[in-house]
Every structure is written in C-alpha cells, then in structure tokens.
Amino acid sequence: MKTIVYNQDGKEAGTVILPKETFEIKMSPDLVYQVVTVQMANRRNNLAHTKGRSEVSGGGKKPWKQKGTGRARHGSIRSPLWKGGGVTFGPSKEKMFGRKISKKMRRSALKMVLSAKAANGLLFVLDNFNIAKPKTKLAETVIRSLPLKKSTCLIALPSLEKNAILALRNLPNLKTMQARDLNCLDLMSYKYLILPKESIKVIKEIL
C-alpha cells in the first residue's frame, strides 16, 4: 500500500510503500475484541476492598456464653451479622483481573488495526519528527500542519526522543509512545495515528 509522506510543514514530501504483511491484513472484529478486552483487564487497577470478619478490629472475645442467656448464640461481635462486622463476599484487593493471550493473536490483531487505520485514511506518515527545543508550540505547529480534523492522535516515535516527548506531553487529546510499544487498545482509543518513517521499520521488525 502506497501512502503520502508529509514534512514538518505539512507539505507532501513523497510517498512510502507500507509493508503489505503489516498494513493490508483483513479485519477480524472478534479477534480484535478479544485482544482489546484482555489488554483492558490487564490495565485494571483493583482499588475496591472491604474487610472480612478476620480483618475487622475487635471481636476476639465471645460476647456472651453459649447457653443459658436465652439469646441467640454468637462467637464474635465482628460476625457479618452484626453492625460493624465484616463484609461477606465483598470486593477484595486480592482478586486478580489479569488475563493472558498468545503472542500470535496479539500481533495479528495489531496488524488488523494498523491496516484499518491505513485503509480509512487515519494514518499519517512524516518524513521525520525532529523538535529542536522541548517547546509545546513547536510540536503543536507540526501537528496542526497535517490535514487531519480536530480529534485524538497517537504518535508512535521510533525511539525515546526527549525533546519530542517533552514538547508533546502538554497537548490535549494526544498520546506519545514508542513504536515498539504499540498495542490494539491504544490504537483503538485514538482516532489518528502519526508515524515518522523510521517508525514503520520498527513496526515491521517487531511484527
């Protein structure tokens, strides 16, 4: 697949052929859905936690003797039956939401999403992305020069370029990451994908 390459002024600077084995893969919605849900589960933070009867303070002593009082028998005031007692079957921090998926499935789904971006005109290739100073205004000028509508953008850099990362991090609705860290969840979360030419080589190597 051939696509236009833009320079940092937003002007056409030639074309590049995208690798067929990476950017021309037929979409399988079921596979992409499966991979994205696994990645979402693996990023999930387990914050909710309630204390069970063994975690609530107090309740070590039997409230009254077993027999002879006429009242129901109890062994602890921290039983779930009591006010201030432990919670039965409540959420716990010990619960693990992480799931596994094969490398082959993950890579296949990533190729499908990349192919969909390219086919739908949501992929923009830059000849390079060199920011002289870590200034947000410089990065914003480059992004605005591209023929894309105002929306969310994901920029996949070929390597950790300090000036580019610092310049881009203050821009809203935009995320920067290394090309080798691309994944389905981030690609699906942002409308446009911006790739410097060198990033295409990195993606081809990892896939």
PyMOL commands that set and color helices and strands:
alter all, ss='L'
color gray80, all
select helices_A, chain A and resi 20-23+29-43+103-119+136-145+162-168+179-181+184-189+197-206
alter helices_A, ss='H'
color red, helices_A
select strands_A, chain A and resi 2-6+12-17+123-126+153-157+174-178+192-196
alter strands_A, ss='S'
color yellow, strands_A
deselect
rebuild
show_as cartoon
